[in-house]
Amino acid sequence: MHKLNPVFILVNPQMAENIGAVARAMLNFGFQNLRLVNPRENHLSDRALAMAAGAGRVLDQAQVFENLGDACKDLNEILATSARDRYKYKDVVDPIIGCETIFQSCSEGYKIGILFGGERAGLSNDDLFLAKRLIRIPSNPIFSSLNLAQSVLLICYQLNICFLERSAGSSQTNVPITKANYEEMQVLATKLEDELDKKRFFYPEGKKKRMKTRLRKLIYGLELNKEDVKIFHGVLKALIKKN
């Protein structure tokens, strides 16, 4: 397995052949950590295995989740890929900078996830709100949609370039990992939402869902470690404590 070992997450993939092609692209560059969110077709079907062309081991150990939140619980940081302009999404980087970020975080021992949208609609804005950075592959602006496996292949290639160029001069750090993971961030966000709901903060009703989404994006965008999360829980507890 590749020393970088980021998690490749396919969200709502449609075709078994594309999942198999993704597995092949990953193993071509030494990556094997694949997660699938609500796949339409069986990733272990004959069609998927045929397209994997020898990379069946990636499919065999792939994890399947019903929703993106569960797929990201143990991750410390998430980046996403998309070719489209997104509402109020400013932190957009090219694959070189994006992969350098992934390399650095993996080198420090953090668990990093990379999101790829399904063939039909790509990633939704709600999906992207989990990510701190958006990787945009520079392609033809009038025909920018890449095949799912092609997108994964490009990111795998660039990650491998980073590894080859920088690993010789880099060393794994042995400092304790204290960065909060997404499960801890979700618990904090849910607790904050629940308490704000009790105070009828999300008003008017028609804007409630959007306000909650923006609040979660704000929380997920913070660089919180485990102690920071504990402090926030303590603050909430103190604020809601009855006299």
C-alpha positions as a printed Julia matrix, in Angstrom:
243×3 Matrix{Float64}:
   0.0    0.0     0.0
   1.18   3.51   -0.78
   2.8    5.29    2.15
   0.56   8.33    1.69
  -2.61   6.23    2.07
  -5.36   8.84    1.6
  -8.96   7.64    1.37
 -10.6    7.86   -2.07
 -14.35   8.34   -1.64
 -16.76   7.86   -4.54
 -20.12   9.51   -3.8
 -23.14   7.96   -5.54
 -21.16   6.17   -8.27
 -23.46   4.83  -10.98
 -21.71   2.24  -13.12
 -19.87  -0.87  -11.93
 -17.42  -0.48  -14.81
 -16.36   2.95  -13.58
 -15.82   1.67  -10.05
 -13.62  -1.08  -11.46
 -11.69   1.43  -13.56
 -11.16   3.58  -10.46
  -9.71   0.58   -8.62
  -7.31  -0.02  -11.5
  -6.24   3.64  -11.58
  -5.62   3.63   -7.82
  -3.52   0.47   -7.81
  -1.5    1.72  -10.81
  -0.03   4.29   -8.41
  -0.03   2.21   -5.24
  -3.27   3.36   -3.57
  -5.82   0.91   -2.18
  -8.01   2.78    0.32
 -11.41   3.03   -1.42
 -14.8    3.93    0.06
 -18.13   3.94   -1.78
 -21.16   5.99   -0.73
 -24.51   4.65   -1.88
 -23.28   2.96   -5.09
 -26.02   2.11   -7.58
 -24.39  -1.13   -8.71
 -22.42  -3.92   -7.05
 -18.72  -3.07   -6.92
 -17.89  -6.79   -6.86
 -19.84  -7.65  -10.0
 -18.21  -9.36  -12.98
 -18.31  -6.06  -14.91
 -16.49  -4.19  -12.16
 -13.87  -6.9   -11.74
 -13.29  -7.06  -15.49
 -12.6   -3.31  -15.65
 -10.35  -3.52  -12.59
  -8.07  -5.77  -14.68
  -6.12  -7.27  -11.81
  -6.93  -4.63   -9.19
  -9.66  -6.74   -7.61
  -7.94  -6.48   -4.24
  -8.93  -2.8    -4.1
 -12.57  -3.74   -4.7
 -12.44  -6.62   -2.22
 -11.43  -4.35    0.64
 -13.53  -1.33   -0.4
 -15.91  -0.08    2.3
 -19.52   0.76    1.45
 -21.55   3.41    3.32
 -25.14   4.57    3.07
 -24.26   8.25    3.47
 -21.26  10.55    3.2
 -21.3   11.55    6.86
 -20.65   7.97    7.99
 -17.92   7.56    5.36
 -16.04  10.57    6.77
 -16.38  10.06   10.52
 -12.82   8.95   11.16
 -11.16  11.46    8.81
  -9.29  14.56    9.95
  -9.57  16.53    6.71
 -11.44  16.3     3.41
 -10.75  17.69   -0.05
 -13.19  17.44   -2.94
 -12.99  17.48   -6.72
 -15.38  19.4    -8.97
 -15.24  21.16  -12.32
 -18.19  23.45  -11.69
 -18.37  26.87  -10.04
 -19.92  26.59   -6.63
 -21.88  29.09   -4.58
 -19.63  30.9    -2.09
 -16.86  28.31   -2.44
 -13.65  30.33   -2.52
 -10.87  27.93   -1.53
 -10.3   26.36   -4.95
  -6.88  24.97   -5.92
  -5.37  23.11   -8.84
  -4.29  19.44   -8.54
  -0.66  20.37   -7.84
  -1.45  22.5    -4.78
  -4.25  20.17   -3.71
  -2.01  17.1    -3.82
   0.79  18.94   -2.0
  -1.73  19.65    0.76
  -2.74  15.99    0.89
   0.91  14.88    0.9
   1.79  17.2     3.78
  -1.21  16.19    5.89
  -0.62  12.47    5.27
   3.06  12.92    6.15
   1.99  14.37    9.49
  -0.12  11.28   10.18
  -3.59  12.68    9.51
  -6.34  10.68    7.78
  -7.28  12.51    4.6
 -10.28  11.89    2.34
 -10.7   12.9    -1.31
 -14.27  13.16   -2.63
 -15.29  12.33   -6.19
 -18.86  12.83   -7.41
 -20.96  10.32   -9.3
 -21.31  10.25  -13.06
 -24.83  11.66  -13.17
 -24.59  14.84  -11.11
 -21.19  15.08   -9.44
 -20.99  16.37   -5.88
 -23.8   18.4    -4.34
 -23.19  21.63   -2.43
 -24.0   19.76    0.79
 -21.29  17.22   -0.06
 -18.79  19.99   -0.73
 -19.5   21.73    2.57
 -17.61  18.89    4.27
 -14.47  19.79    2.34
 -12.03  22.52    3.3
 -10.6   22.74   -0.2
 -11.91  22.12   -3.67
  -9.57  20.67   -6.3
 -10.44  21.78   -9.81
  -8.73  19.98  -12.67
  -8.06  22.54  -15.44
  -9.93  21.24  -18.47
 -11.77  22.59  -21.51
 -14.3   25.09  -20.08
 -16.9   24.17  -22.69
 -16.42  20.41  -22.11
 -15.06  20.11  -18.59
 -16.74  16.95  -17.29
 -14.21  14.13  -16.88
 -14.94  10.45  -16.57
 -14.89   9.36  -12.92
 -11.9    7.03  -13.34
 -10.02   9.68  -15.32
 -10.41  12.16  -12.46
  -9.17   9.63   -9.94
  -6.24   8.71  -12.21
  -5.12  12.34  -12.49
  -5.17  12.84   -8.74
  -3.36   9.54   -8.14
  -0.68  10.53  -10.64
  -0.12  13.94   -9.06
  -0.02  12.46   -5.56
   2.6   10.0    -6.68
   4.65  12.82   -8.2
   4.53  14.63   -4.85
   5.64  11.47   -3.09
   8.54  10.83   -5.46
   9.74  14.44   -5.4
   9.42  15.13   -1.7
   9.61  11.87    0.23
  13.41  11.74   -0.05
  13.67  15.02    1.83
  10.77  14.44    4.17
  10.44  12.29    7.25
   7.39  11.0     9.02
   6.68  12.98   12.16
   6.05  11.03   15.33
   4.09  13.72   17.14
   0.76  12.6    18.61
  -2.23  13.13   16.35
  -4.52  15.58   18.12
  -6.58  16.95   15.22
 -10.3   16.36   15.64
 -11.88  13.89   13.22
 -15.17  14.41   11.43
 -17.17  12.28   13.84
 -16.14  14.58   16.68
 -16.93  17.63   14.55
 -20.34  16.19   13.65
 -21.19  15.59   17.3
 -20.28  19.18   18.12
 -22.28  20.54   15.16
 -25.33  18.45   16.06
 -25.21  19.55   19.71
 -24.96  23.2    18.68
 -27.84  22.83   16.19
 -30.05  21.15   18.8
 -29.5   23.91   21.34
 -30.06  26.64   18.74
 -33.25  24.87   17.66
 -34.53  25.06   21.23
 -33.92  28.82   21.16
 -35.65  29.11   17.75
 -32.48  30.55   16.25
 -33.15  29.19   12.78
 -35.78  31.64   11.6
 -37.69  31.92    9.35
 -38.59  28.28    8.78
 -38.0   28.52    5.04
 -34.32  29.36    5.6
 -33.75  26.8     8.35
 -32.08  24.12    6.23
 -29.77  26.59    4.51
 -28.77  28.2     7.8
 -27.93  24.8     9.3
 -25.88  23.88    6.24
 -23.91  27.12    6.44
 -23.36  26.63   10.17
 -21.94  23.15    9.56
 -19.68  24.47    6.82
 -18.38  27.05    9.29
 -17.68  24.41   11.94
 -16.05  21.96    9.52
 -13.85  24.77    8.22
 -12.29  25.4    11.63
  -8.88  23.92   12.42
  -9.92  22.27   15.68
  -7.96  19.72   17.66
  -9.49  17.32   20.17
  -8.93  19.69   23.09
 -10.62  22.53   21.17
 -13.71  20.37   20.68
 -13.8   19.58   24.41
 -13.62  23.3    25.19
 -16.52  24.06   22.85
 -18.6   21.34   24.53
 -17.74  22.88   27.88
 -18.77  26.32   26.64
 -22.1   24.97   25.42
 -22.69  23.16   28.68
 -21.99  26.32   30.66
 -24.28  28.43   28.46
 -27.26  26.07   28.73
 -26.79  25.22   32.41
 -29.77  26.2    34.48
 -29.1   28.49   37.37
